Amino acid sequence: MGDFNHPDICWRDNAAERKQSRKFLECVYDNILLQVIEEPTRRGAMLDLILTNKEGLVGDVKLKGSLGCSDHKMVEFKILRAARRACSKVTTLGFRRADFGLFRDLLDTVAWDKAL
């Protein structure tokens, strides 16, 4: 969370006017981040952002009045976590048992010049 100062970004359209803002948007999407603020936080611009890597992790986002002399709205939010189940079982892949030699041999059979 923070003040990122990219007032030209339109988060609904994933577009920006300035090159620096487009690079910031590209960085956000390259790192699979979601921006969850939906309302302007300062003078009609969305400058204060909450970025998360998991949908549903941040919730109950509320914009409040400003604090002290700041012209930014205060952002209140909750970090949500799912309750753990008592008997939850996690399934993982057994990579230690994988036959990587076979995997390499199979990859060698692909005509990569044609495939790409």
Backbone as ProteinMPNN parsed JSONL, in Angstrom:
{"seq_chain_A": "MGDFNHPDICWRDNAAERKQSRKFLECVYDNILLQVIEEPTRRGAMLDLILTNKEGLVGDVKLKGSLGCSDHKMVEFKILRAARRACSKVTTLGFRRADFGLFRDLLDTVAWDKAL", "coords_chain_A": {"N_chain_A": [[0.836, -1.16, 0.0], [0.457, 2.261, -0.719], [1.387, 5.651, -1.715], [1.507, 6.195, -4.947], [1.638, 8.063, -6.957], [0.73, 8.257, -9.738], [-1.255, 9.76, -11.455], [-2.396, 9.655, -13.985], [-3.111, 7.081, -14.657], [-5.588, 4.874, -15.708], [-7.323, 2.647, -14.074], [-9.463, 1.02, -14.637], [-9.402, 0.651, -17.39], [-6.85, -0.198, -17.728], [-4.817, 1.531, -18.659], [-2.569, 4.221, -19.492], [-1.354, 7.578, -19.786], [1.244, 8.75, -19.612], [4.642, 7.69, -20.169], [6.153, 6.726, -17.975], [4.132, 5.959, -16.221], [2.909, 3.964, -17.733], [4.966, 2.08, -17.706], [4.965, 1.484, -14.992], [2.411, 0.298, -14.764], [2.882, -1.935, -16.393], [4.799, -3.252, -14.852], [3.246, -3.885, -12.598], [1.414, -5.72, -13.734], [3.17, -7.63, -14.8], [4.095, -8.773, -12.501], [1.934, -10.026, -11.553], [0.013, -8.654, -9.959], [-2.77, -7.233, -8.226], [-4.778, -4.333, -8.136], [-6.635, -2.79, -5.682], [-8.049, -0.507, -4.828], [-10.846, 1.525, -5.526], [-11.834, 4.069, -5.769], [-11.192, 7.625, -6.151], [-8.423, 8.998, -4.355], [-7.228, 11.366, -3.867], [-7.995, 14.559, -4.704], [-9.683, 13.803, -6.939], [-8.082, 11.941, -8.202], [-6.597, 8.69, -8.368], [-4.292, 7.985, -6.386], [-3.268, 6.729, -4.128], [-2.678, 3.42, -3.543], [-3.578, -0.036, -3.177], [-1.894, -2.88, -3.541], [-2.039, -6.289, -4.319], [-1.199, -9.785, -4.333], [-3.026, -11.721, -4.41], [-6.303, -12.469, -5.052], [-9.043, -11.519, -3.058], [-7.623, -11.355, -0.722], [-7.423, -8.853, 0.405], [-9.863, -6.794, 1.82], [-12.99, -5.061, 2.545], [-12.473, -2.321, 1.957], [-12.282, 1.05, 2.669], [-12.66, 4.512, 2.17], [-11.751, 7.274, 4.041], [-12.033, 10.462, 5.745], [-9.5, 13.078, 5.519], [-6.318, 13.011, 7.215], [-5.092, 15.11, 9.609], [-3.249, 17.697, 8.09], [-3.125, 16.614, 5.582], [-3.927, 16.178, 2.111], [-4.796, 13.853, 1.097], [-7.06, 11.109, 1.142], [-7.773, 9.011, 3.934], [-7.099, 5.537, 3.932], [-8.769, 2.705, 4.748], [-8.606, -0.709, 5.453], [-9.016, -4.302, 5.44], [-7.019, -7.149, 6.016], [-7.666, -10.203, 4.845], [-8.013, -13.588, 5.858], [-8.466, -16.951, 5.141], [-10.138, -19.221, 7.249], [-8.437, -21.912, 8.7], [-8.91, -25.309, 7.972], [-9.531, -28.009, 10.182], [-8.795, -30.598, 9.413], [-7.424, -30.358, 6.953], [-5.972, -31.369, 3.894], [-3.084, -31.163, 2.05], [-2.242, -31.4, -1.285], [0.596, -32.265, -3.062], [2.995, -32.24, -5.72], [5.199, -34.965, -6.454], [8.159, -34.246, -7.029], [10.651, -35.323, -6.598], [10.503, -37.898, -7.401], [10.318, -37.712, -10.092], [11.059, -38.379, -13.537], [13.44, -36.902, -14.942], [15.247, -37.248, -16.98], [13.788, -38.653, -18.933], [11.934, -36.653, -19.431], [13.592, -34.646, -20.579], [14.357, -36.075, -22.877], [11.882, -36.312, -24.179], [11.356, -33.604, -24.684], [13.363, -33.102, -26.508], [12.373, -34.29, -28.783], [10.628, -32.567, -29.942], [9.983, -30.366, -32.606], [11.208, -27.506, -32.353], [11.677, -25.14, -33.812], [9.585, -25.088, -35.647], [7.398, -25.273, -33.942], [7.49, -22.911, -32.489]], "CA_chain_A": [[0.0, 0.0, 0.0], [1.233, 3.484, -0.708], [1.096, 6.749, -2.627], [2.351, 5.878, -6.095], [1.738, 9.26, -7.798], [0.49, 8.055, -11.166], [-2.642, 10.198, -11.611], [-2.907, 9.43, -15.342], [-3.487, 5.683, -14.876], [-6.998, 4.486, -15.624], [-7.257, 1.257, -13.637], [-10.545, 0.253, -15.281], [-8.99, 0.333, -18.762], [-5.433, -0.594, -17.712], [-4.157, 2.415, -19.614], [-1.947, 5.408, -18.921], [-0.866, 8.521, -20.793], [2.689, 8.956, -19.513], [5.49, 6.507, -20.32], [6.506, 6.224, -16.646], [2.938, 5.294, -15.694], [2.738, 2.711, -18.494], [5.968, 1.147, -17.188], [4.474, 1.045, -13.69], [1.331, -0.661, -15.051], [3.513, -3.154, -16.909], [5.421, -3.907, -13.696], [2.158, -4.439, -11.794], [0.864, -6.907, -14.385], [4.226, -8.645, -14.917], [4.234, -9.418, -11.195], [0.619, -10.602, -11.259], [-0.56, -7.939, -8.826], [-4.087, -6.63, -8.401], [-4.948, -3.06, -7.449], [-7.99, -2.95, -5.146], [-8.735, 0.768, -4.574], [-11.772, 1.79, -6.633], [-12.264, 5.463, -5.756], [-10.088, 8.585, -6.049], [-7.941, 9.22, -2.992], [-6.73, 12.745, -3.751], [-8.44, 15.505, -5.739], [-10.207, 13.124, -8.124], [-7.103, 10.997, -8.764], [-6.349, 7.49, -7.57], [-2.848, 7.962, -6.159], [-2.97, 5.762, -3.079], [-3.055, 2.111, -4.083], [-3.314, -1.272, -2.445], [-1.55, -3.936, -4.497], [-2.002, -7.604, -3.69], [-0.931, -10.866, -5.273], [-4.048, -12.754, -4.252], [-7.666, -11.951, -5.01], [-9.731, -11.866, -1.835], [-6.755, -11.193, 0.44], [-7.721, -7.538, 0.97], [-11.289, -6.514, 1.717], [-13.577, -3.983, 3.356], [-11.72, -1.092, 1.692], [-13.095, 2.251, 2.889], [-11.948, 5.78, 2.171], [-12.215, 8.136, 5.119], [-11.549, 11.835, 5.623], [-8.046, 13.22, 5.577], [-5.707, 13.03, 8.542], [-4.295, 16.328, 9.784], [-3.226, 18.63, 6.952], [-2.981, 15.878, 4.324], [-5.026, 16.291, 1.159], [-5.138, 12.488, 0.703], [-8.028, 10.449, 2.018], [-7.257, 7.843, 4.642], [-7.578, 4.277, 3.375], [-8.917, 1.674, 5.775], [-8.879, -2.001, 4.815], [-8.721, -5.486, 6.237], [-6.351, -8.273, 5.366], [-8.515, -11.352, 5.146], [-7.426, -14.916, 5.673], [-9.452, -18.021, 5.301], [-9.928, -20.06, 8.426], [-7.874, -23.221, 8.351], [-9.71, -26.472, 8.349], [-8.824, -28.884, 11.124], [-8.266, -31.787, 8.739], [-7.157, -30.076, 5.541], [-4.87, -32.138, 3.346], [-2.488, -30.467, 0.922], [-1.7, -32.3, -2.286], [1.755, -31.716, -3.758], [3.596, -33.139, -6.707], [6.419, -35.603, -5.98], [9.207, -33.976, -8.012], [11.821, -36.168, -6.345], [10.311, -39.16, -8.127], [10.163, -37.415, -11.516], [12.087, -38.876, -14.455], [13.823, -35.73, -15.721], [15.901, -37.728, -18.202], [12.7, -38.891, -19.885], [11.374, -35.337, -19.762], [14.521, -34.035, -21.531], [14.25, -36.823, -24.139], [10.624, -35.918, -24.821], [11.515, -32.235, -25.194], [14.242, -33.165, -27.681], [11.624, -34.788, -29.94], [9.793, -31.482, -30.484], [10.594, -29.499, -33.606], [10.952, -26.222, -31.722], [11.611, -24.08, -34.817], [8.231, -25.084, -36.213], [6.429, -25.059, -32.874], [7.513, -21.515, -32.047]], "C_chain_A": [[0.886, 1.23, 0.0], [0.732, 4.497, -1.708], [2.043, 6.6, -3.813], [2.452, 7.01, -7.112], [1.711, 8.996, -9.299], [-0.957, 8.446, -11.457], [-3.23, 9.918, -12.985], [-3.309, 7.982, -15.609], [-4.99, 5.521, -14.722], [-7.005, 2.996, -15.323], [-8.355, 0.412, -14.247], [-10.137, -0.22, -16.668], [-7.559, -0.184, -18.852], [-4.629, 0.215, -18.719], [-3.576, 3.621, -18.873], [-1.434, 6.281, -20.052], [0.66, 8.611, -20.789], [3.449, 7.635, -19.591], [5.831, 5.885, -18.965], [5.322, 5.459, -16.028], [2.665, 3.984, -16.427], [3.738, 1.662, -18.024], [5.543, 0.612, -15.821], [3.357, 0.02, -13.863], [1.899, -1.996, -15.527], [4.149, -3.949, -15.769], [4.362, -4.578, -12.821], [1.654, -5.733, -12.425], [1.903, -8.004, -14.59], [4.395, -9.419, -13.613], [2.913, -9.959, -10.663], [0.018, -9.982, -9.992], [-1.922, -7.364, -9.2], [-4.133, -5.348, -7.588], [-6.39, -3.015, -6.977], [-8.726, -1.648, -4.807], [-9.626, 1.082, -5.777], [-12.218, 3.244, -6.731], [-11.055, 6.383, -5.68], [-9.71, 8.843, -4.586], [-7.39, 10.628, -2.782], [-7.18, 13.56, -4.951], [-8.87, 14.826, -7.032], [-9.257, 12.129, -8.768], [-6.91, 9.829, -7.807], [-4.833, 7.342, -7.413], [-2.444, 6.906, -5.143], [-3.527, 4.415, -3.501], [-2.814, 1.018, -3.061], [-3.093, -2.337, -3.503], [-1.455, -5.252, -3.743], [-1.732, -8.657, -4.757], [-1.982, -11.964, -5.193], [-5.422, -12.109, -4.14], [-8.348, -12.424, -3.731], [-8.882, -11.732, -0.582], [-7.048, -9.878, 1.17], [-9.202, -7.267, 0.774], [-11.706, -5.371, 2.603], [-12.799, -2.678, 3.199], [-12.673, 0.094, 1.826], [-12.198, 3.472, 2.845], [-12.587, 6.677, 3.205], [-11.717, 9.551, 4.859], [-10.047, 11.898, 5.71], [-7.574, 13.309, 7.022], [-4.823, 14.274, 8.641], [-4.4, 17.237, 8.585], [-3.142, 17.922, 5.608], [-4.185, 16.114, 3.413], [-5.377, 14.926, 0.557], [-6.187, 11.949, 1.667], [-7.33, 9.29, 2.726], [-7.879, 6.598, 4.018], [-7.596, 3.257, 4.512], [-9.255, 0.377, 5.055], [-8.542, -3.118, 5.787], [-7.959, -6.484, 5.378], [-7.099, -9.515, 5.817], [-7.715, -12.632, 5.007], [-8.502, -15.938, 5.939], [-9.12, -18.818, 6.551], [-9.398, -21.408, 7.976], [-8.804, -24.325, 8.815], [-8.875, -27.382, 9.236], [-8.162, -30.055, 10.417], [-7.99, -31.508, 7.27], [-5.921, -30.844, 5.096], [-4.368, -31.415, 2.102], [-1.881, -31.499, -0.014], [-0.541, -31.61, -2.989], [2.274, -32.74, -4.743], [4.904, -33.693, -6.147], [7.534, -35.432, -6.986], [10.446, -34.829, -7.796], [11.719, -37.483, -7.109], [10.219, -38.95, -9.64], [11.342, -37.968, -12.317], [12.479, -37.729, -15.391], [14.583, -36.111, -16.986], [14.875, -37.98, -19.287], [12.098, -37.566, -20.34], [12.257, -34.633, -20.788], [14.428, -34.73, -22.882], [12.975, -36.447, -24.897], [10.707, -34.507, -25.399], [12.384, -32.204, -26.441], [13.496, -33.621, -28.935], [10.756, -33.71, -30.583], [10.59, -30.657, -31.472], [10.317, -28.059, -33.184], [10.878, -25.076, -32.724], [10.22, -23.963, -35.416], [7.198, -24.755, -35.145], [6.367, -23.59, -32.445], [7.392, -20.582, -33.209]], "O_chain_A": [[1.939, 1.247, 0.638], [-0.218, 4.247, -2.451], [3.242, 6.85, -3.692], [3.262, 6.934, -8.036], [2.578, 9.467, -10.035], [-1.798, 7.576, -11.682], [-4.451, 9.94, -13.141], [-3.805, 7.681, -16.695], [-5.585, 5.968, -13.742], [-6.73, 2.176, -16.199], [-8.198, -0.803, -14.364], [-10.47, -1.33, -17.083], [-7.103, -0.567, -19.93], [-3.87, -0.33, -19.52], [-4.026, 3.986, -17.787], [-1.118, 5.793, -21.137], [1.291, 8.554, -21.845], [2.964, 6.597, -19.14], [5.804, 4.663, -18.817], [5.515, 4.427, -15.385], [2.238, 3.006, -15.814], [3.403, 0.48, -17.95], [5.736, -0.567, -15.524], [3.349, -1.01, -13.189], [1.44, -3.058, -15.106], [4.047, -5.175, -15.729], [4.553, -5.702, -12.358], [1.486, -6.735, -11.73], [1.561, -9.187, -14.56], [4.791, -10.584, -13.624], [2.79, -10.303, -9.488], [-0.423, -10.686, -9.084], [-2.178, -7.05, -10.362], [-3.592, -5.283, -6.484], [-7.298, -3.186, -7.79], [-9.923, -1.688, -4.523], [-9.202, 0.92, -6.922], [-12.91, 3.613, -7.68], [-10.0, 5.973, -5.197], [-10.569, 8.896, -3.705], [-7.119, 11.032, -1.651], [-6.788, 13.28, -6.083], [-8.454, 15.242, -8.113], [-9.598, 11.529, -9.787], [-7.045, 9.972, -6.592], [-4.179, 6.663, -8.204], [-1.403, 6.264, -5.283], [-4.719, 4.29, -3.783], [-1.951, 1.138, -2.191], [-4.001, -2.659, -4.27], [-0.866, -5.322, -2.664], [-2.004, -8.443, -5.938], [-1.848, -13.01, -5.829], [-5.671, -11.303, -3.244], [-8.244, -13.595, -3.364], [-9.376, -11.974, 0.52], [-6.936, -9.799, 2.394], [-9.738, -7.485, -0.312], [-10.895, -4.785, 3.319], [-12.499, -2.007, 4.187], [-13.724, 0.142, 1.187], [-11.105, 3.471, 3.413], [-13.808, 6.827, 3.247], [-11.05, 9.802, 3.855], [-9.388, 10.886, 5.947], [-8.341, 13.64, 7.926], [-3.909, 14.456, 7.837], [-5.498, 17.523, 8.107], [-3.092, 18.591, 4.576], [-5.316, 16.234, 3.882], [-6.166, 14.85, -0.385], [-6.2, 12.29, 2.85], [-6.414, 8.672, 2.182], [-9.045, 6.608, 3.624], [-6.576, 2.988, 5.146], [-10.091, 0.362, 4.152], [-7.88, -2.912, 6.804], [-8.22, -6.639, 4.185], [-7.158, -9.834, 7.004], [-6.846, -12.745, 4.143], [-9.328, -15.797, 6.841], [-7.952, -19.054, 6.86], [-9.862, -21.971, 6.984], [-9.394, -24.27, 9.894], [-7.663, -27.505, 9.057], [-7.063, -30.459, 10.797], [-8.295, -32.345, 6.42], [-4.944, -30.952, 5.837], [-5.149, -31.096, 1.206], [-1.107, -32.359, 0.405], [-0.688, -30.483, -3.462], [2.028, -33.939, -4.616], [5.634, -32.988, -5.452], [7.84, -36.364, -7.729], [11.219, -35.034, -8.732], [12.734, -38.105, -7.424], [10.06, -39.915, -10.388], [12.473, -38.014, -11.833], [11.932, -37.593, -16.485], [14.562, -35.364, -17.964], [15.064, -37.569, -20.432], [11.79, -37.394, -21.52], [11.748, -34.08, -21.763], [14.421, -34.069, -23.921], [12.998, -36.285, -26.117], [10.185, -34.247, -26.484], [12.171, -31.379, -27.33], [13.954, -33.357, -30.046], [10.205, -33.926, -31.663], [11.736, -30.291, -31.209], [9.324, -27.461, -33.598], [10.109, -24.135, -32.527], [9.736, -22.859, -35.662], [6.232, -24.039, -35.411], [5.302, -23.092, -32.081], [7.394, -19.364, -33.026]]}, "name": "protein", "num_of_chains": 1, "seq": "MGDFNHPDICWRDNAAERKQSRKFLECVYDNILLQVIEEPTRRGAMLDLILTNKEGLVGDVKLKGSLGCSDHKMVEFKILRAARRACSKVTTLGFRRADFGLFRDLLDTVAWDKAL"}
